[in-house]
Amino acid sequence: GSHNPSHSLSLSHTHTTPTGAKANPAIQMKAILSSDTMDIPEGVKIKVKAKMIEVEGPRGKLTRNFKHLNLDFQLITDEATGKKKLKVDAWFSSRKTTAAIRTALSHVSNLINGVTKGYRYKMRFVYAHFPINASIAGGGKSIEIRNFLGEKKVRKVEMLEGVSVVRSEKVKDELVLDGNDIELVSRSAALINQKCHVKKKDIRKFLDGIYVSEKGTIADEE
């Protein structure tokens, strides 16, 4: 009986070595560089300073720092079309790296959308019994929420930089948040949502609160 386990071990061992040995050098050959490019649309200017990307468009300017990602950015000109492109290189290739490149490009594309179309989130008041009242202060820079669950407390939420909030003109109980930076718009919406949060364990199906009902761009509606 004691002979058997070592036998199976040596079998699996001989099985893995050849394929392992073959596969490795190939991976290392491929691992020198992975890169990707994206087109820069008309009317958008991009500046690259090391890992800082600045994007400028009709709606303004946004910058983002990619120093936490081990990537290189450069502006190149497409020889065929003469159009500018952003090239992202990673000098070590793995699944994680290709994901990092994709993440970086999707962030840049959000910046481009932000300075060309702008981002718009809509939020709806949901209440079973006590109507939520909201007044906009500071010219859209902050919002004061009253009567949440009938409470006397005034909940004040400041919008993050470059984000404005208004009451919807067309729709009852709706807020509209606009801004160029999708992350700041999204986080501003989260701040409003968290301010009207039912703390106690509530078993009702619909909880009172202010919830994001729609995400889009300002350009979509104009």
C-alpha positions in Angstrom: 0.0 0.0 0.0 2.8 2.5 0.9 4.2 2.2 -2.6 1.1 3.7 -4.2 1.0 7.4 -3.2 4.6 8.0 -4.3 3.8 6.4 -7.6 0.9 8.8 -8.3 3.1 11.7 -7.2 5.9 10.9 -9.6 3.3 10.6 -12.3 1.8 14.0 -11.8 5.3 15.4 -11.5 6.5 14.1 -14.9 3.2 15.4 -16.3 3.7 19.0 -15.3 7.3 19.6 -16.0 7.4 19.5 -19.8 4.4 21.8 -20.3 5.5 24.1 -17.6 9.0 24.4 -19.1 7.6 25.1 -22.5 5.0 27.6 -21.4 7.3 29.8 -19.3 9.7 31.4 -21.8 6.8 32.2 -24.1 5.1 34.1 -21.4 8.2 36.1 -20.6 8.7 36.9 -24.3 5.3 38.4 -24.4 5.6 40.2 -21.2 7.7 43.0 -22.4 5.0 45.5 -23.2 1.3 45.7 -23.4 -0.2 48.9 -24.7 -3.4 50.4 -26.0 -4.5 53.6 -27.6 -7.6 55.8 -27.7 -8.7 58.4 -30.1 -9.0 62.0 -29.0 -12.2 63.5 -30.3 -12.5 66.9 -32.1 -12.6 69.9 -29.8 -10.7 68.2 -27.0 -7.2 69.0 -25.9 -5.1 66.6 -23.9 -1.9 67.3 -22.1 0.3 64.6 -20.6 2.8 65.5 -17.8 4.3 62.3 -16.6 1.3 60.5 -15.0 -0.9 63.6 -14.9 -3.5 63.8 -17.6 -5.2 67.1 -18.3 -8.3 67.1 -20.5 -9.8 70.4 -21.8 -13.1 70.7 -23.8 -16.0 73.1 -24.3 -17.3 72.5 -20.7 -14.0 73.1 -19.0 -10.9 71.4 -17.8 -10.3 68.2 -15.7 -7.1 66.6 -14.5 -6.4 63.2 -13.1 -3.4 61.7 -11.5 -2.5 58.1 -12.5 0.6 57.9 -10.3 -0.7 54.8 -8.5 -0.8 52.9 -11.7 2.5 51.6 -13.2 1.7 52.9 -16.6 3.3 55.3 -19.2 1.1 57.8 -21.1 2.0 59.6 -24.3 0.4 61.6 -27.0 1.0 60.2 -30.5 -0.2 61.2 -33.9 -1.8 58.6 -36.1 0.3 58.5 -39.3 -2.7 57.6 -41.5 -5.2 60.2 -40.3 -3.0 62.8 -38.7 -5.2 62.7 -35.6 -4.0 62.7 -32.1 -4.2 59.6 -29.9 -3.4 58.8 -26.3 -1.2 55.8 -25.9 -0.9 53.8 -22.7 2.0 51.4 -22.1 2.6 48.9 -19.4 6.1 47.5 -19.1 5.1 44.2 -17.4 2.3 42.2 -18.7 -0.2 40.2 -16.8 -3.9 40.1 -16.5 -3.7 42.8 -13.8 -1.8 45.1 -16.2 -4.3 44.8 -19.1 -7.0 45.6 -16.5 -5.0 48.6 -15.4 -4.7 49.9 -18.9 -8.5 49.4 -19.5 -9.2 51.2 -16.2 -7.0 54.1 -17.1 -8.5 54.5 -20.6 -12.0 54.3 -19.2 -11.1 57.1 -16.7 -9.8 59.2 -19.5 -12.9 58.6 -21.6 -15.0 59.7 -18.6 -12.8 62.9 -18.4 -13.5 63.5 -22.2 -17.2 62.9 -21.7 -17.2 65.3 -18.8 -15.6 68.2 -20.6 -17.7 67.6 -23.7 -21.1 66.4 -22.6 -21.1 66.8 -18.8 -22.6 64.3 -16.3 -26.2 64.4 -15.0 -27.6 62.3 -12.2 -31.2 62.4 -11.2 -32.5 61.5 -7.7 -36.1 60.9 -6.6 -37.6 61.4 -3.2 -39.3 58.2 -1.9 -41.6 58.5 1.1 -44.5 56.5 2.5 -46.0 59.1 4.8 -44.0 62.3 5.4 -43.3 64.3 2.2 -39.6 65.2 2.0 -38.9 68.9 1.4 -35.7 70.1 -0.1 -34.5 73.6 -0.7 -31.5 74.5 -2.7 -29.0 76.9 -1.1 -25.9 78.8 -2.3 -27.0 78.9 -5.9 -27.0 75.1 -6.3 -23.9 74.5 -4.2 -25.9 72.8 -1.3 -29.2 71.4 -0.4 -31.3 71.5 2.8 -33.6 68.5 3.4 -36.5 68.8 5.8 -39.3 66.7 7.2 -37.5 63.4 6.5 -39.6 60.8 8.4 -41.3 63.9 9.9 -38.2 64.9 11.8 -37.6 68.5 12.6 -33.9 68.2 12.0 -32.6 70.0 8.9 -30.1 67.9 6.9 -27.7 70.0 4.9 -25.5 68.5 2.2 -22.7 70.5 0.4 -22.1 69.5 -3.2 -18.5 68.5 -4.1 -16.4 70.9 -6.2 -18.0 71.7 -9.6 -21.3 69.9 -8.9 -24.6 71.8 -8.8 -28.0 70.6 -7.6 -31.4 71.9 -8.6 -35.0 70.8 -8.1 -36.4 69.4 -11.3 -38.9 71.8 -13.0 -40.8 69.1 -14.8 -40.9 66.2 -12.3 -42.2 66.3 -8.7 -39.9 65.1 -6.0 -36.8 65.0 -8.3 -33.3 66.5 -7.9 -30.9 67.0 -10.8 -27.2 67.0 -10.1 -24.8 68.3 -12.9 -21.0 68.3 -13.1 -18.1 67.5 -15.3 -16.4 65.0 -13.0 -18.4 61.8 -12.9 -16.8 60.8 -9.6 -17.7 64.0 -7.9 -21.2 63.9 -9.3 -21.6 60.3 -8.1 -20.1 61.0 -4.7 -22.4 64.1 -4.2 -25.4 61.9 -5.0 -24.1 59.4 -2.4 -23.8 62.1 0.2 -27.4 63.1 -0.3 -28.5 59.5 -0.2 -26.5 58.8 3.0 -28.0 61.9 4.8 -31.5 60.4 4.4 -30.7 56.9 5.6 -33.0 54.9 7.8 -30.7 53.9 10.6 -33.0 51.4 12.4 -33.5 48.0 11.0 -36.6 48.6 8.9 -38.5 45.7 7.5 -40.8 47.7 5.2 -40.2 47.1 1.5 -39.9 50.8 0.5 -37.6 52.8 2.7 -38.0 56.6 2.8 -35.0 58.3 1.3 -33.6 60.1 -1.8 -32.3 57.6 -4.4 -30.4 57.9 -7.7 -33.0 57.2 -10.4 -31.1 58.0 -13.5 -27.5 58.5 -14.7 -26.6 60.2 -18.0 -25.1 63.2 -19.6 -26.3 66.8 -19.8 -25.9 66.7 -23.6 -28.4 63.8 -23.8 -31.2 66.1 -22.7 -30.3 69.3 -24.6 
